[in-house]
Amino acid sequence: MSASDAAANRVSERAAAVADAMDDIAKIDAHGREHGGIDRAGIARIKERLLELATHEHLFPAAEFPAPHGERGSHNYRLAQNDDGTLALYVQSVGEGTSAPPHEHLTWAVIVGMRGQELNRFYDCCAGEGEPHVEREEMVERGTGVAMLGHDVHSIHIEGASTNFHCYGLAMENMTGRRYWNADEGEWREFADSSSIIEARPGHPATAAA
């Protein structure tokens, strides 16, 4: 089999695996919406489904999902998203030495590891309730993940590069108004999210990584 044929097969297999996972996740999310909103049991089920998807690491090679070249920050490769801007899945590839301050998402969020390590710190407050204090830490790496509701506050700390799945109840560009803790000023501020979203869905115009 030629390299181009192998790549085409991988794209097809990846699309099928993502579609199957998102179909299962959509059912969990819909059940939660029908009962007043998804709960911790629901996001735990989503995490388990994404952990299964992450076992197919060969479908998500680093060469096809590179981190920003020679710099901090992240590329978010959009694998799936509902037409109404809800329920989105990304591969997030993060450069070395990247971190994010304590912040909220305003929707449920699940992060599952594939390559590298991402230290997550969770805090004892909701955004806007004064200075956050660390409550616990969890490492996201291959075989592990974390799941959050919309009011949960966490920060991320990465020494080496990492690649993870990020799944949200809203597309990233629709998470407007979420807040983060500005330690220098000692106050909560609204995120001006500059995350780089790169289109990686088959059949959609591709966005090139910088």
C-alpha positions in Angstrom: 0.0 0.0 0.0 1.3 3.4 -0.9 1.8 6.2 1.6 -1.0 8.2 0.1 -3.4 5.2 0.3 -2.4 4.6 3.9 -3.1 8.2 4.8 -6.5 8.1 3.0 -7.4 4.9 4.9 -6.4 6.6 8.2 -8.5 9.6 7.5 -11.5 7.3 6.7 -11.0 5.2 9.8 -10.5 8.3 12.0 -13.7 9.8 10.7 -15.6 6.7 11.5 -14.2 6.3 15.0 -14.9 10.0 15.8 -18.5 9.7 14.4 -19.2 6.6 16.5 -17.8 8.3 19.7 -19.7 11.5 19.1 -22.9 9.6 18.5 -22.5 8.0 21.9 -21.6 11.3 23.5 -24.5 13.1 21.9 -26.9 10.6 23.5 -25.4 11.2 26.9 -25.6 14.9 26.4 -29.2 14.8 25.2 -30.2 12.7 28.1 -28.7 15.3 30.5 -30.5 18.2 28.7 -33.8 16.3 29.0 -33.3 16.1 32.8 -32.3 19.7 33.6 -28.6 19.5 32.5 -25.8 17.0 32.4 -24.5 15.9 35.8 -21.2 14.5 37.0 -22.3 10.9 36.3 -23.0 12.0 32.7 -19.6 13.7 32.2 -17.9 10.6 33.7 -19.5 8.5 31.0 -18.3 10.9 28.3 -14.8 10.7 29.7 -14.9 6.9 29.6 -16.0 7.0 25.9 -13.2 9.4 25.0 -10.7 7.2 26.9 -11.8 4.4 24.5 -11.3 6.6 21.5 -7.8 7.6 22.7 -6.8 3.9 22.5 -6.8 4.4 18.7 -3.7 6.7 19.0 -2.5 5.5 15.5 -5.5 7.4 14.0 -4.2 10.7 15.4 -0.5 10.8 14.6 1.6 13.7 15.9 2.7 14.6 12.3 -0.9 15.3 11.4 -1.7 17.2 14.6 1.4 19.3 15.3 1.7 21.8 18.2 2.7 25.4 17.4 6.2 25.3 16.0 8.9 26.3 18.5 6.6 28.3 20.7 4.1 28.1 23.6 0.4 27.9 23.0 -1.9 25.4 21.4 -3.5 24.3 18.2 -7.1 23.0 18.5 -7.9 20.7 15.6 -11.7 20.5 15.2 -12.7 16.9 14.7 -16.5 17.2 15.1 -19.1 19.9 15.9 -22.8 20.2 15.8 -24.3 22.5 13.2 -25.7 24.7 15.9 -22.3 25.3 17.5 -22.8 22.8 20.4 -21.1 19.5 21.3 -17.6 19.9 19.8 -14.5 17.6 19.8 -10.9 18.8 19.3 -7.4 17.4 19.3 -5.4 19.9 21.3 -1.7 19.9 20.6 0.2 22.0 23.1 3.7 23.5 22.9 6.3 23.1 25.6 6.0 25.3 28.7 2.4 26.2 28.1 0.0 27.1 30.9 -3.4 28.6 31.4 -4.6 30.5 34.6 -7.6 29.4 36.7 -10.7 29.6 34.4 -14.2 28.4 33.8 -15.8 27.0 30.7 -19.5 27.9 31.1 -20.3 24.4 29.7 -19.2 20.9 30.5 -15.7 19.9 29.5 -13.8 16.6 29.3 -10.1 16.3 28.6 -8.5 12.9 27.9 -4.8 12.3 27.4 -3.0 10.8 24.4 0.6 12.0 24.5 2.6 13.9 27.1 1.4 15.2 30.4 -0.9 18.0 31.4 -1.2 18.9 35.1 -4.7 20.1 36.0 -5.2 22.0 39.2 -8.8 22.4 40.5 -10.0 25.2 42.7 -12.4 25.7 45.6 -14.5 28.4 44.1 -16.5 29.5 41.1 -15.3 32.3 38.8 -16.0 35.7 40.4 -16.0 34.5 44.0 -12.7 35.9 45.1 -9.1 34.5 45.0 -9.1 30.8 44.0 -7.2 28.3 46.1 -6.0 24.9 44.9 -8.2 22.0 46.1 -6.6 19.1 44.2 -4.4 18.2 41.3 -4.8 15.6 38.6 -2.4 14.6 35.8 -3.9 14.1 32.3 -1.8 11.6 30.3 -2.4 8.5 28.3 -5.2 6.4 29.9 -6.4 9.2 32.1 -8.7 12.2 31.9 -10.7 14.9 33.8 -14.3 15.9 33.5 -15.8 19.3 34.6 -19.2 21.0 34.8 -19.6 24.6 33.6 -18.9 26.3 36.9 -15.8 24.2 37.8 -12.5 26.2 37.8 -9.2 24.7 36.7 -5.8 25.7 35.4 -3.3 23.8 33.2 0.4 23.4 33.5 2.5 21.7 30.8 6.3 21.4 30.9 6.7 19.2 27.8 4.5 19.1 24.8 1.2 17.2 25.0 -1.7 16.1 22.8 -5.2 15.6 24.3 -8.8 15.3 23.3 -11.0 18.2 24.4 -14.7 17.7 24.2 -17.2 20.5 25.2 -20.9 21.1 25.4 -20.3 24.2 23.3 -17.9 25.0 20.5 -14.9 26.9 21.6 -15.8 30.1 19.7 -19.2 30.1 21.4 -17.8 30.1 25.0 -18.1 33.9 25.2 -18.0 35.6 28.6 -16.0 33.0 30.4 -13.7 34.3 33.1 -10.1 33.7 34.3 -8.2 34.7 37.4 -5.6 37.5 36.8 -3.2 36.9 39.6 -1.2 40.1 38.9 -4.2 42.3 39.3 -5.9 40.0 41.9 -9.2 39.9 40.0 -11.4 37.9 37.7 -11.4 39.0 34.1 -13.2 38.0 30.9 -11.3 35.7 28.6 -10.2 37.1 25.2 -9.7 33.6 23.9 -7.1 33.5 21.2 -7.0 29.7 20.8 -6.1 28.6 17.4 -8.8 26.5 15.8 -7.8 24.4 12.8 -10.4 22.7 10.7 -9.8 18.9 10.6 -13.2 17.6 9.7 -13.4 15.6 6.4 -15.3 17.5 3.8 -14.7 20.9 5.3 -12.1 23.4 4.0 -8.9 22.7 5.9 -7.2 25.4 8.0 -3.4 25.3 7.9 -1.5 25.2 11.1 0.8 28.2 11.7 
